[in-house]
């Protein structure tokens, strides 16, 4: 039934490629794929393909920050002026960047950035260039006064991490995710040349039908940076999310801080109830789920964890906008109906 749910979701979007992973309470893992990696040649998506996870990257970045909090190198109440040379840096704290209450404007909404992003597909954006997009702009609101999602917050956190550690963001991802946790198919920029990456497609940005955006890969991944540039697979993403919420990565008190939420209704994410420190709290099918969603030109993702009973769901697709909550909800219904509710009725 899980396979059928993924297949139906793919077929509804003209064979969009989908990778899905479910991890159950006892650690049992299910993997599924459907659709195409290359729509031009009708090549099927496989377990070997990698896809970009968009803003699910924010959960990775937040976890890297919280590891530094755990070690005492950073405090959530620290203002960021020690590491970032911005006019408002002495009014914005690490916590505000993590939960999007900083007021920093969203660089991906800047028209001039957007024009260059798509006009120069082979451009390698530097983190400094991304910061400069909004560095001279006024804040949208007084820091700490409200929530408003901004990719700039996580670009700034990426820069902060690099300044605190002396290591590039790619090395920090490698150290935690691949070397320490062993999820060896997750990268930021440093993937081997032979890495198989599913083609990127879009139907919503340009509105000219399904367009192949694979040529934009360099601009896309470097332009997203610590806010959305990680390349991975559904099994790796699900495993990472489970590791975070199972307490394998962070101490209990630090994870508790990460799960401190602010009210965060979001028109772009109607199922969102609250936002924590790099964690979306969604309500799907009357169930409370924690994790993140992601959208980047050519790819879309959702990775969510349910506390009791424990299950973790990750889905990544190779089109800009998949119905993230709908697909996650369909898999969740199967998980609950076939696994947990069946057990409860015995």
N, C-alpha and C positions, 0 to 999 in steps of 0.2 A: 504493500500500500504506500509506503514512503516513496518507492520508485515511481509509482503511478502518479503521485502528487507532483513530483518534480517534472515528470514527462508532460503532464497536463499544463503546467505553468509555462514550460518551454514552447509547447505547441500554440498556446494562446498568443505568444509573441513571435510567431513565424520562425520557430525553431531556434530561438535565442539560446546560446550556450549557457548551461547552468551546472555548477558544481555544488553539491550539498553534503553536509556532514551532520550527524546527530550523535551526541555522546550521552548515554543513559546514566542513571544513578550508579549502577554497578561498574561503570567504566566501559561497558560494551559500546562499540563504535559501529555506526552504519555510514557508508559512503554511497553517493549516487551521482550520476551525471546524465545530462540530456542535452539535445540540441547540437549546434554546430560551432566549431572554433573558427571556421572560415566559411562565411556564407557564400562567397563567390564560387568556391570549389566544392561546397557541401561537405567539407571535412568535419567529422564528428568531434565534439569536445571529448577529451579523455581525462583520466586521473593525472596524466603527466603534464597537462597544461597548467600554466600559471596565469593569474589574473590580478589586476590592480584592485585594491580594496577600498580606495577612496578614504572617506573620513573614519572608517573603522581604524585607520592609522592613529586617530586621536586616542584611542584606548591604549595603544602601544606607547605613545608618547607620554601620556599621563602616568602610565605605570613606571616608565623610566624616571620621570620626575619624582614619583612617590618613593622610589628606591633611594633617591638622593635625600629625600626627607627622612626616611628611615635611618639613614647613615649619619644624619646631622649636618650634611653639607648645605641643605636648604631648609628654610622654614616656610610653611604655608603663609605665614603672616609677613614674610619679608617683602618689602617693596623691591621692584626689579631694577632700580637705578644703579645698583652695584654691578649689574651685568649688561644693561641695555642703555644706550645713549639716546633717550627719547625725552621730549619735552615734559611728558606726563609720567615718566617712569617712577618718580617719587610718590605718586598717588595711587599706583596700581600694584597690587600684591600678586604673589604667585597663585594664591587661591583664586583670585579674580580672573586670571588668565585661564585657569583650569576649568572654571564653571561658567565662563562667558559672561561675567558681570563687570568686566573691565571698562566697557564703553569704547574700546578700540574699534575703529571702523573696519569693515570686511574688505580686504584687498581684492578678493575675487569679484567684488561688485564694482570695482573701478573700471570705467569704460576704457581708458587708455591701456591699462594692463590687459584687459580682455582682447583688445585689438592686436596687441603685440603677441599675446599668448597663441592666438590662432594664425596670425600672419607669418610667424617665424617658427615653424614646427620643429626645426632642428636646434633651436636655441637652448642652451643650458643655463637656466636661471640660477643665480647664486642666492643664498639666503639673505644676503645684504640687499640685493635688488628687490626682493619681496618685501623686506621691512621698509625700504625707501618708498614703496607705493603708498603707504599710509603714514609714514613717519612724520610728515609735516602737516597732517590733517588734524583738525580738532576732534576730541572725543565725542561720541554720540550722546553720552549722558554721564552724569557724575559716577565715578568708579564705585561699585558696590551697591548702587541704587536699584538695579534691575538686571534681568537676564536678556541678552540678545546674542544669538549665535554669531560668531565671527571666526573665520578661518585664520585671521591675523593672530589671534590669541595663541594658536598652536605653532605658527611660524615663530613667534616670539619665544615660546617655550623651547622650541628646537634650538634657537640661538642661545638661550639661557643655558641649556644642557651642554652645549658645546663649550661655552665659556667656563662653566663650573668644572667640567671634566677634562677639558683640553683635548677632547676627541671629537671627530666628526660624527654627525648623527648616524651615518651608515655603520660606523664601528660600534656605536652603542646598541643599535638594533642587533647587529651580528653577535655581540658579546652576550646579551641577555637571551635572545630568542634562539639563535642557532647553537651557540656554544654551551650556554648554561642549561637551557631547557631542552635542547636537542631537536627543535622544530626547524629542520635544515632546508626548508624550501621557502623561506621568508627572507626578503631582501629589501634594502633601500639602495638602489643604484648598483650595488656590487655583485650582481648576479653574473654567473659565467656566460660566456658567449653562446654556449650550446643550450642555454635555458629555453624551453619551449613556452612561448607566450601566446595565448589566444588573441586573435585579432580583436580590435576595438570597433564598436559600431554605435551609431547614434541615430535617433529618430526625432529628437526633441529640440536640439540646439539650433540646427539650421532649417528644419522643417522641409527638407527636400526628399523625404523618404529615407530609407536606411542608407546611411553613409559610412564608409570605412574610414576610421580616424587613426588607423595604425601608424600612419606617417607622422602623427603628432606626438609620438611616444616620448621623445626627449623633452620637449617643452612641457608636456603633461606631467611627467613624474618629477622633474626638477621644479616646476612651477607649483607643485602641490607640497613638496618637502615634508616636514613633520606634521602637517595638517592633513595629508592625504596621499602621499606618494609611495606607500609600501606595496610591494609585489608579493603575492603569496598564493596559497591554495586553501580550499575550504577545510581540509583536515588540519592544516597547520593553524588556521585562524580559530577553529573550534577548540583545538587543544590549548592554544594560548589563553583563550577566554576562560576555559575551565580551570586552568592553572591559576589564573588570577583570583577567581572567585572561590576556589578551593583552599586558598591560603598558601600555595606553594611558592609564591613570588613575594608576597608582602606579609609582614606581621599583622596580627589581628587588629591591633589598634590603628595601624596605618590604613588597612583596608576599610576599617570603619570610617575613617576620615574621608576616604575616597567615595564612600557611599553616603555622604552627607549631601542632601539634595536641596535645591531651590526650585520654586515653582517656575515652570518653563513651558507654557503652551507655545506651540510652534505650528504655523500654518503649513510649513513644508513637511512636517512630520505630525499628522493629526493624532496619531496614537501616543504621542509623547505627553507624559504627565509632569515629569521633573527632570532636572539635569544635575548630576553630581560632579565629581572631579574626573572628567573624561568619560563619564558613564551616562547614557540615556536611560531613563526609566520609562518604558513603554507599557501600555496596557493593550494586549491583543487577545481577543476572545475571553475577556474577563480574567485573564491571567497577567500577573506582574512579571515583566521580563527586564533584564538589565544587560547592557552591552552598548553597541553602537551600530549605526547605519552608515553607509557610505555611497556617495555618487561622485564620479569623476568622468570627464568626457570619454565615453566608450565602455565604461564598466559601472557596475552597481553591486552593492553588498549589504548584508545584514548579518550580525553575529550577536546572539542573545543567550542569556543564561536564566534559568528558572531555579529558584532556591529549594522549594519543597513541593513535590518531589523534584530532585535534581535532574535537569536535562539541559543540554547546551545545543543550540542550533546555529549553523553557519551556512549561508548561501551566497555565492558570488556568480554574477552573470556578465556576459560580454556585450552589453548594451547599456547606454547611459542611465536609463530609468527602468528598472524592473519594479514590479509591485512588491516591494520589500516586505511590508507587514502582511500582505495577503499570502505570499508564499510561505513566510515563517508561520503564519497562522494555520495554513493547510497542513504543514508538517507537524505542528504542535497538536492539532486535532488527532492525527494518526497516532502520535506518540501517546497521548493521554487515553484515547479510546482503546488502542490495541495493547498497550503495555500496562499503564498504571490503573486505569479504571477496571480493566479486566482482572488484574490482580486483586483489586479491592473488593470485587464482587465474588471472589472464590470463597 
